[in-house]
Amino acid sequence: MVSLLGPESIVYHQADPRRVSDYVNQHVGVHGIHGARRSDQQASLRHRSFGQLDLCSLRYGEQIQVRSTALETVYHLQLQLSGHCRWLSRGQEHYLSPGEMLVINPEDPVDLTYSRDCEKLIVKLPVGLVQQACSESQGSSPAGGIRFAASLHSAQQLPGVVELLRLICQEASSAQCQGPLVEQYGRLLAAKLLCTLETSIERDQAGESCPSFRRIADYIEAHLKKDISVEQLAELARMSSRSLYLLFERKAGTTPKNYIRQRRLERIHQQLSRSPGSVRNITEIAMDYGFMHLGRFSESYRNEFGELPSDTLRRHH
């Protein structure tokens, strides 16, 4: 695999490995290197800060051992681009080949040995970014922090991740992607890892700080004849409007407003299907549930049930 960061991201080329290591310590993660010779000037480094992410493509150009007691405040996603990297973990030895990925938790010790031709892409994800992605997916972060259960993965085990990394590096290298969109890419990568890999996250836990979808749905059912805003539901759920939209997309496959409209139509359909004498004027029923434009109401009703409201009423009476 070739480097995913363009030449405009070059910080060092044919440099002392110690200089590259010092730069990595400042921007990517605290570590120490062992085995570097001062006579070798073959290390290279490409780096881009992209929102909350740091993207680093590095090659030491000689066999180097990299150690760290713990990354502490960040996660590392490491993609092997070329060469090999020996990884020691819990007394076991693994060799990363091109295309394989390593996920390092903040508390994990690091013991890696780079081959002379080893090059890898390292993506630094702050703990806060991963926690934010967990919250937006309605997961409950354990007291000890979010931990990825397995560390070594092939590209086949992480479908779409390499493509997403390629896109992020392309956007970061071009420097044309700015503002909120930059942050969206970081959240997207964190969310992709959380939904693809096994983690310590407890999902869909009910409680005052993380109410279930059922609690929100029950509130909607009890207030169908009243104005219900997204802001009201977000306050009830004690989450942001964005998190509320994500919850409805995951649980109902639609937006909160469309869900409310659908439930109102279904309630009207139930009333029009009841026994004779229980139904008043169709217009009054529609207005009871907030449909003030009768033409649009009839169209929505027909799209939902395949017939006009008057057809339903006639068929059941």
N, C-alpha and C positions, 0 to 999 in steps of 0.2 A: 504494500500500500504506500502511496506517496503522501508527503506531508499535506495536511488539510489546510494549513495556514499559508497564505501567499507570501511572496518575497518582500512585500511591503511591511511584513511583521517581523523581519529579521532584526534581532538585537545584537547577537554575536555570531561570527562566522570564523572558523578556525581559531578559536580562542582557548585560553587556559581553562581546563575543567573547573578549577576553583572559582574563577570569575563567574562562570555559568551557575555554579552551585550557590554562590552568594546572591545572585540575582533571584534564583528560585526561592531561596530562603525569605527574601523580602516580599515576593509577590504571589507565591504559589503554595508553599508549605515548608515548615521547619524540618530540617534534616541535616545529616552529615554525610560526607563522602569519604571513602577509604580506597587507597590504591592509585590515586592520581599521581602521575609523574610530571614534574615541571617541564620536562623536555617535550612533552606532547602538547600540541596546540591544535587539536582536531575537534574540539567541542563546538557545538553550534546551538543556537537557541532562537526560537520565534515566539513572540508573546503578544497577546491582545487582551485587554480588559474589555468586557462586553456586558454592561449592566452589572449584575452581582456575580457574574461568572468571570473567571480568569482562564484563558486558553493558552496552553504552553506546549510547543513542540520542541523536544530537545534530543540531542545526540551528544554523548560524551566522547566518542571517538576512540575509546579504549575500555578495557574491562574495569568497571567501577562498581564498588559496593555502596549502596545507599541505605542508610539506617535512620530510623526515627522512633523514639519511644511512643509517640502518639501525635496525630495531627491536631487534636484537641478541639478546634472550632470549625473545622471544615471536613467535607467529604472529598475524596479523589475518585474520579472515573478515569482510568488509564486505558488507552487503546494502543495496543502494540502495532506499530506501522511497519517495522522491518527488524531483522535480527531476532535475537532471543533475550529473554529476561528470566533469570532464576528467582523464584519467590519462595522464601522460607516462612511457613506459617504453622504454628502449633506442632513443631517437630517434623512437619512434612515438607517435602520439596516438590515444587511445581515449576514447569518451564512454559512461559508464555510465548506463543508463536504469533506471527502477523495475523491480525484480524481478531485476536482474543482480547477480552477486556477484563480489567481488574477493578473491583469496587472496594475502596478502603474506607472503613468507618472512622469517625474522629478518635475513638479510643483504641484502635487497632495499632499494635507495633508494626513497624515497617522494616523489612529486611529483603532488599532487592539487589541482584547483581546483574548489571548490564553487560551484554556482549559488546565487542568492539564496534559492530555494525548495528547495534540496537538504537532504534529511534522510536519514540512513543509520543502520543498526544495525551497530555494531562489536563483534565478539566477540574477546576476547583469550584465546589459548590458550598457556600456557607451553610452552617447549621440552620440559620434562620430561614433561608430560602426553602430548604427541605421541609421544615416545620410548617411554613406557610402553605406549601403544596399539600401537605397532609391535612391541614385545616380546611382547605378549599374542597377537598375530596371527602369531607366528613369523616375523617379518621381521627382516632384518639391517640395522641402521642404518649407512649409509656413514660413513667417517671424517670427511667434511666436514659431516655432519649431514643430516637429512631435508629434502628440498626438493621442493615441489610444482612439477611441470614447467610447467603452464599456470596463468595467473593469472585471466583473465576468463572467467566462466561465466554462462550463463543458468540460470534455475530448472529448465528442462527437462533441462539437462545434469547437474544434481545432484538426481536424483529423491529426494524425501523429506527433503531438507535443510531447506527452508523450513518444512515441517511440524514437523520436529524442533526448529528454532529457536523456532517459535511455542510449542511445548510447554514448552521450557526457560524461555522468558521468562515464560510463565504461572505455572510453578512458582516461579520466582524472585520474581515480583511478589507471590504469595500468601503467601510466607514460611511455608508449612505443610510444605514438603518439607525434611526435616532429616536429619542423620546420613549413613550410608553411601549412601543413595539419591542424595543431592546429588552425591557423587563419581561415582556410576555414570553420571549424565547427562553429566558432562564427558568421561568415558572413551568413552561412546557416541558423542558428537559427533566426537571425535578419530578413533575407529575408522571412523565413517561417511565422513569425509573421506578417510582413507587407503585405504579399499576402493573409493571411487567415483572418485577422481582419480588421474591418473598421477603417480607419485612416483619418487624416486631409490632407494627401498628395494629391497634384494635379498632375495627371498623364498625360503624353504625351502632355505637353505644348510646343508649337513651339516657337522658338526664337533663337538668336545667341548662347546663352549659352547651349541650349538644342534642337538641330535641330531635326525635325521629320524624321522618316524613309523615308518618301516620298522625302525629299530633297536629302538624300544620294542615293536613288534609281534613281532619275532624273540625278544625276551626273554620275552614272554608265551607264545609257542609252546613255548619250551624249559622253561617252568615251570608248565604248565597243571595239573599234579597237586599243586602247592604253593599255599599261601596267597599271594596277590598283593594288596597294598594300594595304594591310590592314592598314599599317602605314599612307598612304595618306588619306584613309577614316576616320581613327581615328582623324587625324589632322583636316580634314574638319568638322567632327562632334564635335570637341573639347571635346573628351572623351578618356578614356584609351582604349587600344586594348581589354582588358577584357570586358569593358562595351559595346564596339561595338559588340563583339561576343554575349553577352547576348541580345542586341537589335535585332540582326538578328535572333537569336533563337526564340525570342518572336514574331517577326513580320513575319518572312518568314519560320521558322521551319528548318533552315539550317545555315551553316557558310557563311561568306562573300565570300570566294573563290568559294564555291559551287554555291552560288547565281549568281555570275558573270559568271561562266561557263555555267550555265543553261540559262541565258539570251543571251549569245553568241550563244548557240545552237539554241535557238528559233529564233534569228535574221537570222541565216543561213537557217533555215527551211523556214522562210518567203520568203527569196530570191530565194530558189530553187523551191518554189511553184508559182512563178510569171509567167507572160506570156513569150512565146518563144522570144529569142533574148536579154532578159534582164539579162541572167545568163552567166557568163564566165565559165572557168574551175573550177570544184569543188575544186581542190587542191588550186587554188589561193584564192578562197573565204575562205577556211578553214584557210589558212595562214594569210589572212587579219585580222582574229579575234584571232590570236595567237595560233592556233592549228598547231604545227610544226611536231608532230608525227601523220601521217595520219592514221596509224593503230588504235591508241588509240582514235583518233577523230571519226572514223567510228564506233567503238565499243560504245563510249559514245552516239553518235547520235542514234544508233539502240536501246540502252537502254532507251533513252528518247522518241523516236517516233515509235518504233516498226518496223523500216525498215532502210535500208542503205540510205545514201545520194543519191546514183545513182538511187535508186528506187523512191525516191521522185521526182527527176528531170525527170525521164522517165514517171512517172504517170501524171505529169502536162504539159508535152510537147508532 
